[in-house]
Amino acid sequence: MRKLTAISLFSGCGGFDFGAAQAGIEFLWANDIDPVAGSAYRSIFPDVDFHVGDVCDVRSFPKADVLIGCYPCTGFSLGARRRWKDRAERDLTAIKGNFLYLEFLRVLAQSTPKYFFVENVRGMISAKQGWFFEQQLQGFRDSGYTVHHKLLYAPDYGLPQSRQRVFLVGIRNDIARDFSYQFLTPTHGPGRAHPYQTLRDAIGDMPLWPTGEFLDQKFHGHYLTRNRKRGWDEQSFTIVANASHVPLHPQGSPMTFVEKDKWQLNGDANRRLSWRECARLQGLPDRIAPSGSLLDCYRVVGNAVPPPFGKALLTPVIRFENT
Ligand SMILES: C[S@@+](CC[C@H](N)C(=O)[O-])C[C@H]1O[C@@H](n2cnc3c(N)ncnc32)[C@H](O)[C@@H]1O
């Protein structure tokens, strides 16, 4: 099988890259500004040349077949939009996001990969009435790429977490003449090859009270404005980077609805998922070992793009390259 090489920007702990590697991609170089993400990346990929630092300060990038760059888009997530207090704060966040997307274009121009992959939060498509998303698409087209995009639902690809993300796939125009990229057909769910995976499948074998591995802190008012507990036979709520917002472990009694924006905890078996359980629910390998505080571990794990997305997105490319 022909191996494709890749470089990875904003690589975090290497979630997307781990899935892409499972599909057959060989990583040469990766970069992130966060040293804890770097330590986690190295625990998954000890042989990849990982550079810790601001991408804006990197002057030259290796050539590779594939460029992966899930630039941060927290400013466009629905949660962040709810948190925006005023217009100035919102605009500042948008400018920062725009800036990092321009960095991605700079690397694209230098590395000229055959394929590139980007992940965005769902809110990115509608932010500023779609203007920002269209800016990105135009930037990629002007760089000589045909771009496809789709909103994907993680359980459809075997992840026990109801996470939705938008993915952009760029195919260099000389390759796109012979290759029309099609997103992989979902593999899991009713009527498909495999059933949806559940919380039980992912974390049923782990200790119920892993002392020191979960944030044992009061549940603040905002936390109790919605249901935070899914049952063992369901998919987890979305795993997030902020430890205090992480969903509850499925053990014990479910939460009950009181009134609009008010939910109640029941019984005494109520704790947040541990960072290791979050890692499982993100599809990360158990060998992941971030060196940092408990909150650092939650952050790098919650920031990850789940590997099943990486595998599903790279599979059509690997198939094309090997036909
Ligand atoms: C969505 S996370 C990436 C997830 C990762 N791609 C994965 O597959 O698991 C975005 C990452 O961008 C990094 N980042 C933010 N600003 C950066 C910068 N200026 N230079 C390099 N990395 C940056 C953050 O530290 C964070 O790890």
The ligand as an SDF file (V2000), in Angstrom:
LIG
                    3D

 27 29  0  0  0  0  0  0  0  0999 V2000
   -9.2460   22.2840   18.1580 C   0  0  0  0  0  0  0  0  0  0  0  0
   -7.6940   22.1840   18.9490 S   0  0  0  0  0  0  0  0  0  0  0  0
   -6.8960   21.0550   17.8910 C   0  0  0  0  0  0  0  0  0  0  0  0
   -7.2620   19.6180   18.0150 C   0  0  0  0  0  0  0  0  0  0  0  0
   -6.3420   18.7080   17.2730 C   0  0  0  0  0  0  0  0  0  0  0  0
   -6.1680   19.1070   15.9120 N   0  0  0  0  0  0  0  0  0  0  0  0
   -6.7500   17.2550   17.3050 C   0  0  0  0  0  0  0  0  0  0  0  0
   -6.9030   16.6550   16.2540 O   0  0  0  0  0  0  0  0  0  0  0  0
   -6.8890   16.6860   18.3900 O   0  0  0  0  0  0  0  0  0  0  0  0
   -6.8880   23.6780   18.4840 C   0  0  0  0  0  0  0  0  0  0  0  0
   -5.4340   23.7630   18.9090 C   0  0  0  0  0  0  0  0  0  0  0  0
   -4.8730   24.9640   18.3850 O   0  0  0  0  0  0  0  0  0  0  0  0
   -3.8070   25.3400   19.2510 C   0  0  0  0  0  0  0  0  0  0  0  0
   -3.4210   26.7280   18.9690 N   0  0  0  0  0  0  0  0  0  0  0  0
   -4.1140   27.8610   19.2440 C   0  0  0  0  0  0  0  0  0  0  0  0
   -3.4410   28.9490   18.8270 N   0  0  0  0  0  0  0  0  0  0  0  0
   -2.2880   28.4950   18.2660 C   0  0  0  0  0  0  0  0  0  0  0  0
   -1.1630   29.1420   17.6570 C   0  0  0  0  0  0  0  0  0  0  0  0
   -1.1260   30.4750   17.5370 N   0  0  0  0  0  0  0  0  0  0  0  0
   -0.1450   28.3790   17.2070 N   0  0  0  0  0  0  0  0  0  0  0  0
   -0.1790   27.0390   17.3260 C   0  0  0  0  0  0  0  0  0  0  0  0
   -1.2270   26.3690   17.9090 N   0  0  0  0  0  0  0  0  0  0  0  0
   -2.2610   27.0840   18.3610 C   0  0  0  0  0  0  0  0  0  0  0  0
   -4.4120   25.1100   20.6290 C   0  0  0  0  0  0  0  0  0  0  0  0
   -3.4010   24.9920   21.6240 O   0  0  0  0  0  0  0  0  0  0  0  0
   -5.2120   23.8170   20.4180 C   0  0  0  0  0  0  0  0  0  0  0  0
   -4.4820   22.6820   20.8040 O   0  0  0  0  0  0  0  0  0  0  0  0
  1  2  1  0
  2  3  1  0
  2 10  1  0
  3  4  1  0
  4  5  1  0
  5  6  1  0
  5  7  1  0
  7  8  2  0
  7  9  1  0
 10 11  1  0
 11 12  1  0
 11 26  1  0
 12 13  1  0
 13 14  1  0
 13 24  1  0
 14 15  1  0
 14 23  1  0
 15 16  2  0
 16 17  1  0
 17 18  1  0
 17 23  2  0
 18 19  1  0
 18 20  2  0
 20 21  1  0
 21 22  2  0
 22 23  1  0
 24 25  1  0
 24 26  1  0
 26 27  1  0
M  CHG  2   2   1   9  -1
M  END
$$$$
